[in-house]
Amino acid sequence: MSNRKLRTLTEDDILDGIEYDQSGGIKYHPVFHPKHGIPFTDEEMEYLCFFWDYDETRTLAFALGKTEQACRKRVLSLRKRGAFDFYKYQYAKKLQE
């Protein structure tokens, strides 16, 4: 389970045209999220699962071109289906090749 905390939005939550959601994540912005609305590929899910315990959600979202919320939802979905570890180890196998 994640220890990420929700916070209250304030007037400062819109800076330079960037809006933030209730969890502090950046809402959809076309510059930061070019792959928004495009399904995750297997390679993207492998990357997401492998680095989930090491990197911040925002870093992963920028790397994948997705929103932070999309990354969180995908991880939750994969864990519910029991597929999170499968994708994580698929990425690890590729690193060893």
C-alpha positions in Angstrom: 0.0 0.0 0.0 1.3 3.5 -0.8 2.0 6.0 1.9 1.2 8.9 -0.4 -1.2 11.3 1.3 -4.0 13.4 -0.1 -3.9 17.1 0.4 -6.3 20.0 0.2 -6.2 22.1 -2.9 -5.5 25.8 -2.6 -5.3 28.9 -4.8 -1.7 28.1 -5.5 -2.6 24.8 -7.2 -2.7 26.4 -10.6 0.8 27.6 -11.4 1.9 28.6 -14.9 -1.2 26.9 -16.4 -0.6 23.6 -14.6 -3.4 22.2 -12.5 -3.1 19.7 -9.7 -5.5 17.0 -8.6 -6.5 16.2 -5.0 -3.5 13.9 -4.5 -1.1 16.6 -5.7 -0.6 15.1 -9.1 -0.5 17.1 -12.3 -3.8 17.0 -14.1 -3.8 16.2 -17.9 -1.6 18.7 -19.8 -0.8 18.0 -23.5 2.8 19.0 -23.1 3.5 16.6 -20.2 1.2 13.8 -21.2 1.5 13.1 -24.9 0.3 9.5 -24.6 -2.8 10.3 -22.6 -5.7 8.2 -23.7 -3.5 5.7 -25.5 -3.5 2.2 -24.0 -0.5 1.1 -22.0 1.8 -1.2 -24.0 3.3 -4.3 -22.4 6.7 -2.6 -22.3 5.2 0.5 -20.5 3.5 -1.8 -17.9 6.8 -3.6 -17.4 8.7 -0.4 -16.9 5.9 1.0 -14.6 5.9 -2.1 -12.4 9.6 -2.5 -12.2 10.3 1.1 -11.1 7.1 1.6 -9.0 8.9 0.9 -5.7 11.9 3.0 -6.6 10.7 6.1 -8.3 8.0 8.8 -7.6 4.7 8.5 -9.4 5.4 11.9 -11.1 8.8 10.7 -12.5 7.2 7.5 -13.9 4.3 9.5 -15.4 6.7 11.9 -17.2 8.8 9.0 -18.4 5.7 7.2 -19.9 3.9 10.4 -21.1 0.8 9.5 -19.0 -0.9 11.2 -16.1 0.0 10.3 -12.5 -3.6 9.2 -12.0 -3.4 6.8 -15.0 -0.2 5.3 -13.6 -1.8 4.8 -10.2 -4.9 3.3 -11.6 -2.9 0.9 -13.8 -0.8 -0.3 -10.9 -3.9 -0.9 -8.8 -5.6 -2.8 -11.7 -2.5 -4.9 -12.3 -2.2 -5.8 -8.6 -5.9 -6.7 -8.4 -5.5 -9.0 -11.3 -2.3 -10.5 -9.9 -0.3 -9.3 -12.9 1.9 -6.7 -11.2 4.7 -9.1 -10.3 4.6 -10.7 -13.8 5.3 -7.4 -15.5 7.9 -6.5 -12.9 9.8 -9.7 -13.5 9.5 -9.4 -17.3 11.4 -6.1 -17.1 14.0 -7.6 -14.8 14.5 -10.5 -17.2 15.2 -8.1 -20.1 17.8 -6.3 -18.0 19.7 -9.6 -17.5 19.7 -10.4 -21.2 
